[in-house]
Amino acid sequence: MEQQYKEARIEFLKSSLRKDDNQKIDDLKKIIELGKKLNKDIRPDEKKLAVLNKTNKTTNTKNIQTSETSSNRQNDKQTKNKQSNLLYSIKNVTTSNNSIVVDFNVDIKEDDIKFFELKPSPLYRDVFDIKGYFKDALATKLAIQGVEQITIGQFQPDVLRIVVSGNNNPDTSYKISNRQLIIDVNSKQSSKKDEQIKEISKPEVELKSDSEDMVDLKNSIRSISSSGDKITIKFNKKISKNDLKYSTLKQNKNFEYVFDITGKYKYIEPTKLSLTSIDKVITTENKNSVRIRLINKNNPKIKYILKSNELTIEVLETQSEKVEVAKNSSDSNSKTNLPTKVSKQVQNTTPKNAINKTIVIDAGHGGDDVGAVGPNKEYEKVINLEVAKYLDNILKQRGYKVYLTRSTDKFIKVMDRTILANEKNADLFISIHTNSMPKEKASSTSGIETFFLSPARSERAKKVAALENKDDIREMSESSKNVFLESLNRPRITASHKFAIDVQSGLLQAARTKYKDVRDTGVKEGPFWVLVGAQMPSILIELGFISHPVESKRLYEKDYQQRLANGIANGIDSYFLKNP
């Protein structure tokens, strides 16, 4: 049904481009009908329909009053408009050898193609804006040998944008042949005998508002180098404490120090750093930052210095005691200090756009529904709510907008828990639970696991889902079950899977800072009814087994609850850094 809804949206866009009001009305009715079933916000669509109905009624009245001759003229005009609007339909986009081929359903002209070049930051980019609508733009992946990246997207309803990116300035040319546009890449190696081939003059254009989101020129890193026990990062601008975040943790008998540095660096892949006193240095890149990880079996003293457009990270000495970080020295306008004692709690880099992200947290069970019960009559509902409250506080401190489905001990129907998430247009939905096993397996089963919505493939996942669904499953009609089955679209499953992996990793890292024996029972898929209605990536977390004699005690400890909440928050940070 979700796919039908998307297709109806596409058809409405096409009818809008054709200026076919009657078809637009039919398409809107279908969108509204499907939207009601999928619990979408259909109010904007209903307003559009009301306006169209009013306009169409007025038009029809005028048409009745006009002569047959004028009606024929109007029909001829509409026919011509429809023919001209055929220009906005692109049949196909493919790659062949060193060429990108765009097929249209009408003849095209030079005026239908616009080209400009973006300055390196960090890549050269040749941009083609092509007049036309291509319904499969998002699903299309283009690749040409020797070209780092080719992206395609429907930039505007009537403009298809193709971007050719590379470390070296792409050498591109194009030719137009009736209903086909051919873009040649690395054309110096190809034949240019065709008189129709037009060598593109590449004027260097300054970024305007419509392209600022494509290239970030604010935080470019010029170089990263290492010598002895020192790493030096040079920027093309003055930096401050806001450009750097630092964290530390201990795992697998190694100490790890993480520097997240705001800025893009085009040579990140070939960068290899080595320090005399450090076992391993790893550099990785997110969308707008570079991460440097220093990994060592002994605990070193580290200091960093911020000075104008340069950051220096220096290893002073190695030791086995607690981490001590020297205060940095900087210029008069940058007074950044690291604490002398770094918390062992895992801290990820919170994305800059956190303030624009909305998270809905669902504390499982509540009220008369106590959930699973531990050996000393510990109630699952209590643990779930406490962790949810801690998570709420942590995320708000990091800048996120957060809502709880319940903040007190009350019962909420499973089917109603995602309503809040949809109403708030949330970016993520998290349902927090605690697992349980029968007495015969209670002492041997423990660990953290994270589930995402999908048909269960294992008996284990089915059993967990059945346990969490049992309180409300009897209230679900056959139609509700059908909605559940139809809602399992692949893009949402994929996004939820990625989200689950990041949260599971964050939970394990945070828990193991103190409890090395915490088991990883993995990321799994399952048919959890509480996730069905969510229109965004959604997961269900099992924090541990309340039935286990040792783990149940931990789950009731405030310190452990806080660690788990921090781990979930770190997983959320990680997900948004990878999927902004």
C-alpha positions as CSV (number, residue, x, y, z in Angstrom):
1,M,0.0,0.0,0.0
2,E,2.9,2.3,0.7
3,Q,4.2,1.7,-2.8
4,Q,0.7,2.5,-4.2
5,Y,0.7,5.7,-2.2
6,K,4.1,6.8,-3.7
7,E,2.9,5.9,-7.3
8,A,-0.2,8.0,-6.7
9,R,2.0,10.9,-5.7
10,I,4.1,10.5,-8.9
11,E,0.9,10.4,-11.1
12,F,-0.3,13.6,-9.4
13,L,3.0,15.3,-10.2
14,K,2.8,14.2,-13.8
15,S,-0.8,15.4,-14.2
16,S,0.2,18.7,-12.6
17,L,3.0,19.1,-15.2
18,R,0.4,18.4,-17.9
19,K,-2.0,20.9,-16.3
20,D,-4.7,18.3,-16.4
21,D,-7.1,19.4,-13.6
22,N,-9.5,16.5,-14.0
23,Q,-6.7,14.0,-13.7
24,K,-5.3,15.9,-10.8
25,I,-8.6,15.6,-9.0
26,D,-8.7,11.8,-9.6
27,D,-5.1,11.5,-8.4
28,L,-5.8,13.5,-5.3
29,K,-8.8,11.4,-4.4
30,K,-6.7,8.3,-4.6
31,I,-3.9,9.9,-2.5
32,I,-6.4,10.8,0.2
33,E,-8.0,7.4,0.2
34,L,-4.6,5.6,0.5
35,G,-3.3,8.2,3.0
36,K,-6.2,7.6,5.4
37,K,-5.4,3.9,5.4
38,L,-1.7,4.6,6.0
39,N,-2.4,7.1,8.8
40,K,-0.8,10.0,6.9
41,D,-1.5,13.7,7.2
42,I,-3.9,14.2,4.4
43,R,-5.1,17.7,5.3
44,P,-2.9,19.5,2.7
45,D,-4.2,17.1,0.0
46,E,-7.8,17.8,1.1
47,K,-7.2,21.5,0.8
48,K,-5.8,21.1,-2.7
49,L,-8.7,19.0,-3.7
50,A,-11.2,21.6,-2.5
51,V,-9.5,24.3,-4.5
52,L,-9.3,22.2,-7.6
53,N,-13.0,21.2,-7.3
54,K,-14.0,24.9,-7.0
55,T,-11.8,26.0,-9.9
56,N,-13.0,23.1,-12.1
57,K,-16.6,23.9,-11.3
58,T,-16.1,27.5,-12.4
59,T,-14.3,26.5,-15.5
60,N,-17.0,24.1,-16.5
61,T,-19.7,26.8,-16.0
62,K,-17.9,29.2,-18.3
63,N,-17.4,26.5,-20.9
64,I,-21.1,25.8,-21.0
65,Q,-21.8,29.5,-21.7
66,T,-19.3,29.8,-24.5
67,S,-20.0,29.0,-28.1
68,E,-19.1,25.7,-29.8
69,T,-16.4,27.5,-31.8
70,S,-14.6,28.9,-28.7
71,S,-14.8,25.5,-27.0
72,N,-13.1,23.9,-30.0
73,R,-10.4,26.6,-29.9
74,Q,-9.9,26.0,-26.2
75,N,-9.6,22.3,-26.7
76,D,-7.0,22.9,-29.5
77,K,-5.1,25.1,-27.1
78,Q,-5.2,22.5,-24.4
79,T,-4.0,19.8,-26.9
80,K,-1.1,22.0,-27.8
81,N,-0.2,22.6,-24.1
82,K,-0.3,18.9,-23.5
83,Q,2.0,18.3,-26.4
84,S,4.5,20.9,-25.2
85,N,4.4,19.5,-21.8
86,L,5.5,16.1,-23.2
87,L,8.9,17.7,-23.0
88,Y,8.9,17.1,-19.3
89,S,9.0,13.3,-19.6
90,I,12.3,11.5,-19.6
91,K,12.0,7.8,-20.6
92,N,15.4,6.4,-19.4
93,V,18.9,7.3,-18.1
94,T,21.7,4.8,-18.6
95,T,25.5,4.6,-18.9
96,S,27.4,3.1,-21.9
97,N,31.2,3.0,-22.0
98,N,32.2,6.5,-21.1
99,S,28.8,8.1,-21.8
100,I,25.6,9.0,-19.9
101,V,22.6,8.5,-22.2
102,V,19.3,10.4,-21.5
103,D,16.3,9.3,-23.6
104,F,13.3,11.6,-24.0
105,N,9.9,11.1,-25.5
106,V,10.1,14.3,-27.6
107,D,12.8,16.1,-29.6
108,I,15.0,18.3,-27.4
109,K,17.0,21.6,-28.0
110,E,20.1,23.3,-26.7
111,D,18.0,25.5,-24.4
112,D,16.8,22.4,-22.5
113,I,20.4,21.7,-21.2
114,K,22.1,23.9,-18.7
115,F,25.7,23.3,-17.5
116,F,27.9,24.7,-14.7
117,E,31.0,23.7,-12.8
118,L,31.5,23.9,-9.0
119,K,34.8,24.7,-7.5
120,P,36.7,21.9,-5.6
121,S,35.4,21.3,-2.1
122,P,36.8,18.7,-2.0
123,L,35.8,17.4,-5.4
124,Y,35.4,18.9,-8.9
125,R,31.8,18.8,-9.9
126,D,30.3,19.1,-13.4
127,V,26.5,19.8,-13.1
128,F,24.0,19.2,-15.8
129,D,20.4,20.5,-15.3
130,I,18.2,18.9,-17.9
131,K,14.6,20.0,-18.5
132,G,12.4,17.0,-17.9
133,Y,10.8,14.7,-15.4
134,F,12.2,11.2,-14.7
135,K,10.1,9.2,-12.3
136,D,12.9,6.7,-11.5
137,A,15.5,9.4,-10.6
138,L,16.0,8.2,-7.0
139,A,16.4,4.6,-7.9
140,T,18.9,5.2,-10.7
141,K,22.6,4.5,-10.0
142,L,25.1,5.5,-12.6
143,A,28.8,4.4,-12.9
144,I,31.6,5.1,-15.4
145,Q,35.0,3.6,-15.0
146,G,37.5,6.1,-13.7
147,V,34.9,8.5,-12.4
148,E,34.6,8.7,-8.6
149,Q,30.9,9.5,-8.4
150,I,27.9,10.2,-10.5
151,T,24.7,11.3,-8.8
152,I,21.3,11.9,-10.2
153,G,18.2,13.4,-8.8
154,Q,15.0,15.3,-9.6
155,F,16.2,18.7,-8.6
156,Q,12.9,20.4,-9.5
157,P,9.6,18.8,-10.8
158,D,10.7,19.7,-14.3
159,V,14.5,19.6,-13.9
160,L,16.7,16.5,-13.7
161,R,20.1,17.1,-12.3
162,I,23.2,14.9,-13.1
163,V,26.4,15.6,-11.2
164,V,29.8,14.2,-12.3
165,S,32.3,14.3,-9.4
166,G,36.1,13.5,-9.2
167,N,39.4,14.4,-7.7
168,N,40.5,15.6,-11.1
169,N,38.5,18.1,-13.1
170,P,36.1,16.0,-15.3
171,D,36.5,16.5,-19.0
172,T,33.0,16.4,-20.3
173,S,31.2,17.1,-23.6
174,Y,27.7,16.5,-24.9
175,K,25.7,16.0,-28.1
176,I,22.0,16.2,-28.8
177,S,20.4,13.8,-31.3
178,N,16.7,14.3,-31.7
179,R,15.2,12.6,-28.6
180,Q,18.5,11.7,-27.0
181,L,21.2,13.5,-24.9
182,I,24.6,11.9,-24.7
183,I,27.1,13.2,-22.1
184,D,30.7,12.0,-22.8
185,V,33.0,11.8,-19.7
186,N,36.8,11.9,-20.1
187,S,36.1,12.9,-23.7
188,K,39.8,13.5,-24.4
189,Q,40.1,9.7,-24.8
190,S,37.1,9.5,-27.1
191,S,36.4,10.4,-30.7
192,K,35.3,14.0,-31.5
193,K,34.7,13.7,-35.2
194,D,31.0,14.2,-34.7
195,E,30.3,17.7,-35.7
196,Q,27.3,17.8,-33.3
197,I,29.6,17.4,-30.2
198,K,29.9,20.6,-28.4
199,E,32.8,21.1,-26.1
200,I,31.5,22.6,-22.9
201,S,33.1,25.8,-21.7
202,K,33.4,25.4,-18.0
203,P,32.9,28.8,-16.3
204,E,33.7,28.7,-12.7
205,V,30.5,29.8,-11.0
206,E,30.1,30.9,-7.4
207,L,27.7,28.9,-5.4
208,K,24.1,30.2,-5.1
209,S,21.4,29.3,-2.7
210,D,20.2,26.4,-4.8
211,S,23.6,24.7,-4.8
212,E,24.9,25.6,-1.3
213,D,23.6,22.4,0.0
214,M,25.7,20.4,-2.4
215,V,29.1,21.7,-1.5
216,D,30.4,23.0,1.9
217,L,33.2,25.4,1.5
218,K,33.3,26.5,5.2
219,N,35.4,23.8,6.8
220,S,38.0,22.4,4.4
221,I,41.0,20.6,5.9
222,R,44.1,21.3,3.9
223,S,46.4,18.6,5.2
224,I,46.8,15.9,7.9
225,S,50.3,14.6,8.8
226,S,52.2,12.9,11.6
227,S,55.7,13.0,12.9
228,G,57.1,11.3,15.9
229,D,54.4,11.5,18.6
230,K,52.5,14.5,17.0
231,I,49.6,14.7,14.5
232,T,49.1,18.1,12.7
233,I,45.9,19.1,11.0
234,K,45.9,22.3,8.9
235,F,42.7,24.1,7.9
236,N,41.9,26.8,5.4
237,K,40.2,28.9,8.1
238,K,40.5,29.8,11.7
239,I,39.2,27.1,14.0
240,S,37.7,27.0,17.5
241,K,36.5,24.6,20.1
242,N,33.3,24.1,18.2
243,D,35.2,22.4,15.5
244,L,36.5,19.6,17.7
245,K,35.0,16.9,19.9
246,Y,37.0,14.4,22.0
247,S,36.0,11.2,23.7
248,T,37.7,8.1,25.2
249,L,36.9,4.5,26.0
250,K,38.4,1.2,26.8
251,Q,37.5,-1.9,25.0
252,N,39.1,-5.2,24.2
253,K,42.0,-4.4,26.6
254,N,42.9,-1.3,24.6
255,F,42.5,2.4,25.3
256,E,40.9,4.4,22.5
257,Y,41.0,8.1,22.0
258,V,38.7,9.6,19.4
259,F,38.9,13.1,17.9
260,D,36.0,14.2,15.7
261,I,37.2,17.2,13.6
262,T,34.7,19.3,11.6
263,G,35.9,19.7,8.0
264,K,36.1,17.9,4.7
265,Y,39.5,16.4,3.5
266,K,39.7,15.1,0.0
267,Y,42.8,12.9,0.7
268,I,41.2,11.0,3.6
269,E,41.4,7.5,2.0
270,P,45.2,7.4,1.3
271,T,46.0,9.1,4.7
272,K,48.2,6.8,6.9
273,L,49.3,8.1,10.2
274,S,51.9,6.6,12.5
275,L,53.0,7.7,16.0
276,T,56.0,6.4,17.9
277,S,54.1,5.7,21.2
278,I,50.8,4.5,19.7
279,D,50.0,1.0,18.4
280,K,47.4,2.1,15.8
281,V,46.0,5.3,14.3
282,I,42.9,5.1,12.2
283,T,41.4,7.9,10.1
284,T,37.8,7.8,8.7
285,E,35.5,10.4,7.2
286,N,31.8,11.2,7.7
287,K,29.9,13.7,5.6
288,N,31.3,16.8,7.1
289,S,33.9,15.6,9.6
290,V,37.1,13.5,10.0
291,R,37.5,11.1,12.8
292,I,41.0,10.2,14.1
293,R,41.2,7.2,16.5
294,L,44.4,6.6,18.6
295,I,44.4,3.0,19.9
296,N,47.0,1.8,22.4
297,K,47.3,-1.0,25.0
298,N,48.7,1.4,27.5
299,N,47.0,4.6,28.6
300,P,48.8,7.6,27.3
301,K,48.8,11.3,28.3
302,I,47.5,13.4,25.4
303,K,47.3,17.1,24.8
304,Y,45.9,19.1,21.9
305,I,46.7,22.6,20.8
306,L,44.3,24.9,18.9
307,K,46.2,27.7,17.2
308,S,44.6,29.8,14.5
309,N,44.1,27.5,11.5
310,E,46.0,24.5,12.9
311,L,45.2,21.7,15.3
312,T,48.0,19.6,16.9
313,I,47.5,16.3,18.8
314,E,50.5,15.2,20.8
315,V,51.2,12.0,22.8
316,L,53.2,13.0,25.9
317,E,53.8,9.6,27.4
318,T,52.1,6.3,28.0
319,Q,50.9,5.0,31.4
320,S,48.5,2.5,32.9
321,E,46.7,4.9,35.1
322,K,43.5,7.0,34.4
323,V,43.5,9.2,31.3
324,E,44.8,12.7,31.9
325,V,44.5,15.2,29.2
326,A,46.6,18.4,29.3
327,K,44.9,21.7,28.9
328,N,45.3,23.0,25.4
329,S,46.8,26.3,24.6
330,S,45.2,28.4,21.9
331,D,45.0,31.9,20.6
332,S,43.3,34.7,22.5
333,N,39.9,34.0,20.8
334,S,39.9,30.3,21.3
335,K,39.9,29.2,25.0
336,T,39.2,25.5,24.8
337,N,40.1,23.2,27.6
338,L,39.7,19.4,28.0
339,P,38.9,18.1,31.4
340,T,41.8,16.6,33.4
341,K,39.8,13.5,33.8
342,V,37.9,12.2,30.9
343,S,34.7,10.2,31.6
344,K,34.9,6.6,30.6
345,Q,31.3,6.8,29.4
346,V,31.3,6.5,25.6
347,Q,30.5,9.8,23.8
348,N,29.8,10.0,20.1
349,T,29.9,13.2,18.1
350,T,26.4,14.7,18.0
351,P,25.5,15.8,14.5
352,K,25.1,19.6,14.0
353,N,21.6,19.2,12.7
354,A,20.4,17.4,15.9
355,I,18.2,20.4,16.7
356,N,16.2,19.6,13.5
357,K,15.7,16.0,14.5
358,T,12.8,14.6,16.4
359,I,12.9,11.4,18.4
360,V,9.9,9.5,19.9
361,I,10.7,7.1,22.8
362,D,8.3,4.4,23.8
363,A,8.6,2.8,27.2
364,G,7.1,-0.6,26.7
365,H,4.1,-1.9,28.7
366,G,2.8,0.2,31.7
367,G,-0.2,0.3,34.1
368,D,-1.8,-3.1,34.5
369,D,0.5,-4.5,31.9
370,V,3.7,-5.0,33.9
371,G,5.5,-6.9,31.2
372,A,8.0,-9.5,32.1
373,V,8.7,-10.2,35.8
374,G,12.1,-10.9,37.3
375,P,13.1,-13.5,40.1
376,N,12.6,-10.9,42.8
377,K,9.4,-9.5,41.3
378,E,11.1,-6.8,39.3
379,Y,8.7,-5.4,36.7
380,E,9.8,-4.8,33.2
381,K,7.6,-1.7,32.9
382,V,9.6,0.1,35.6
383,I,13.0,-0.6,33.9
384,N,11.6,0.5,30.5
385,L,10.3,3.8,31.9
386,E,13.5,4.6,33.8
387,V,15.8,4.1,30.8
388,A,13.4,6.1,28.6
389,K,13.5,9.0,31.0
390,Y,17.3,8.9,31.1
391,L,17.4,8.8,27.3
392,D,15.0,11.7,27.1
393,N,17.2,13.8,29.2
394,I,20.4,12.9,27.4
395,L,19.0,13.5,23.9
396,K,17.6,16.9,24.9
397,Q,21.0,17.9,26.3
398,R,22.4,17.0,22.9
399,G,19.9,19.3,21.1
400,Y,17.3,16.8,19.9
401,K,13.6,17.3,20.1
402,V,12.2,14.4,22.2
403,Y,8.8,13.0,23.0
404,L,7.8,10.1,25.3
405,T,4.7,8.0,24.6
406,R,4.4,7.7,28.4
407,S,6.1,9.5,31.2
408,T,4.1,7.8,34.0
409,D,3.0,4.3,34.9
410,K,0.0,4.1,32.5
411,F,-1.1,1.6,29.9
412,I,-1.1,2.5,26.2
413,K,-2.5,0.3,23.5
414,V,0.3,-1.1,21.2
415,M,-1.5,0.2,18.1
416,D,-1.7,3.7,19.6
417,R,2.0,4.1,20.5
418,T,3.2,5.2,17.0
419,I,0.4,7.8,16.6
420,L,2.5,10.4,18.5
421,A,5.5,9.7,16.4
422,N,3.5,10.3,13.2
423,E,1.8,13.4,14.5
424,K,5.2,14.9,15.5
425,N,6.6,13.9,12.1
426,A,9.4,12.1,14.0
427,D,12.7,11.1,12.4
428,L,13.1,8.0,14.6
429,F,10.9,5.8,16.8
430,I,12.4,3.7,19.6
431,S,10.5,1.2,21.7
432,I,12.3,0.1,24.9
433,H,11.7,-3.4,26.4
434,T,13.3,-6.0,28.7
435,N,13.5,-9.6,27.7
436,S,12.6,-12.8,29.6
437,M,13.0,-16.6,29.4
438,P,11.3,-19.6,31.1
439,K,12.8,-20.8,34.4
440,E,14.6,-23.7,32.7
441,K,16.6,-21.4,30.5
442,A,16.7,-18.3,32.8
443,S,20.1,-18.7,34.3
444,S,21.8,-19.4,30.9
445,T,20.3,-16.7,28.7
446,S,21.4,-13.1,28.9
447,G,22.4,-10.2,26.6
448,I,21.3,-7.2,24.6
449,E,19.5,-7.4,21.3
450,T,17.9,-5.0,18.9
451,F,15.0,-5.7,16.5
452,F,13.7,-4.0,13.4
453,L,10.3,-4.5,11.7
454,S,10.3,-7.3,9.2
455,P,8.8,-10.8,8.9
456,A,10.7,-13.0,11.4
457,R,13.1,-15.5,9.9
458,S,14.0,-17.4,13.0
459,E,11.9,-19.1,15.7
460,R,13.8,-17.1,18.3
461,A,12.6,-13.8,16.8
462,K,9.1,-15.1,16.5
463,K,8.9,-16.1,20.1
464,V,10.2,-12.6,21.3
465,A,7.7,-10.9,19.0
466,A,4.9,-13.1,20.3
467,L,5.8,-12.2,23.9
468,E,5.8,-8.5,23.2
469,N,2.6,-8.6,21.1
470,K,0.5,-10.8,23.4
471,D,-1.2,-8.0,25.3
472,D,-2.7,-6.3,22.3
473,I,-2.8,-8.9,19.6
474,R,-6.3,-9.9,20.5
475,E,-7.5,-6.4,19.7
476,M,-6.1,-6.3,16.2
477,S,-8.6,-6.9,13.4
478,E,-7.8,-8.7,10.2
479,S,-7.6,-5.4,8.4
480,S,-5.0,-4.2,10.9
481,K,-3.0,-7.3,10.2
482,N,-3.2,-6.6,6.5
483,V,-2.0,-3.1,6.9
484,F,1.0,-4.5,8.8
485,L,1.9,-6.8,6.0
486,E,1.5,-4.1,3.4
487,S,3.6,-1.6,5.3
488,L,6.7,-3.7,5.1
489,N,8.4,-1.7,2.3
490,R,12.0,-2.2,1.5
491,P,13.4,1.3,2.0
492,R,11.9,1.6,5.5
493,I,13.2,-1.9,6.4
494,T,16.7,-1.0,5.2
495,A,16.8,2.3,7.1
496,S,15.5,0.6,10.3
497,H,18.2,-2.1,9.9
498,K,20.9,0.5,9.7
499,F,19.5,2.3,12.7
500,A,19.3,-1.0,14.7
501,I,23.0,-1.8,14.0
502,D,24.2,1.6,15.2
503,V,22.1,1.4,18.4
504,Q,23.2,-2.1,19.2
505,S,26.8,-1.1,18.8
506,G,26.3,2.0,21.1
507,L,24.6,-0.1,23.7
508,L,27.3,-2.7,23.9
509,Q,30.1,-0.2,24.0
510,A,28.5,1.8,26.8
511,A,27.6,-1.3,28.9
512,R,31.0,-2.9,28.5
513,T,32.8,0.1,29.9
514,K,32.0,-1.4,33.3
515,Y,30.5,-4.9,32.6
516,K,32.8,-6.8,30.3
517,D,30.6,-9.9,30.3
518,V,27.6,-8.3,28.6
519,R,26.6,-10.6,25.8
520,D,25.8,-9.4,22.2
521,T,22.8,-11.4,21.1
522,G,22.7,-9.4,17.8
523,V,20.4,-7.4,15.5
524,K,17.4,-9.3,14.4
525,E,14.2,-8.8,12.4
526,G,10.7,-9.5,13.8
527,P,7.0,-8.7,13.3
528,F,6.5,-6.4,16.3
529,W,3.1,-4.8,16.2
530,V,4.3,-1.7,18.1
531,L,6.5,-0.8,15.1
532,V,3.8,-1.3,12.4
533,G,2.3,2.2,12.3
534,A,5.6,4.1,12.4
535,Q,6.2,6.1,9.2
536,M,9.9,6.5,10.0
537,P,12.9,4.1,10.8
538,S,11.9,2.3,14.0
539,I,13.4,-0.3,16.3
540,L,12.6,-2.3,19.4
541,I,15.4,-2.7,22.0
542,E,15.6,-5.6,24.5
543,L,17.9,-4.1,27.1
544,G,18.6,-7.5,28.7
545,F,17.0,-10.5,30.4
546,I,15.0,-9.7,33.5
547,S,14.8,-13.4,34.1
548,H,18.6,-13.8,34.4
549,P,19.7,-13.8,38.1
550,V,22.7,-11.4,37.5
551,E,21.4,-9.3,34.6
552,S,18.1,-8.6,36.4
553,K,19.9,-6.9,39.3
554,R,22.0,-4.7,36.8
555,L,18.8,-3.7,35.0
556,Y,17.5,-2.2,38.3
557,E,20.7,-0.3,39.0
558,K,20.5,3.5,38.2
559,D,24.1,3.5,37.0
560,Y,23.5,0.7,34.5
561,Q,20.3,2.3,33.3
562,Q,22.1,5.5,32.6
563,R,24.9,3.6,30.7
564,L,22.3,1.9,28.5
565,A,20.5,5.3,27.8
566,N,23.8,6.8,26.9
567,G,24.6,3.9,24.6
568,I,21.2,4.4,22.8
569,A,21.9,8.1,22.4
570,N,25.4,7.4,20.9
571,G,23.7,5.0,18.5
572,I,21.3,7.7,17.4
573,D,24.2,10.2,16.9
574,S,26.1,7.6,14.8
575,Y,23.0,6.9,12.7
576,F,22.4,10.6,11.9
577,L,26.1,11.2,11.1
578,K,25.9,8.5,8.5
579,N,22.4,9.4,7.3
580,P,21.9,13.1,7.8
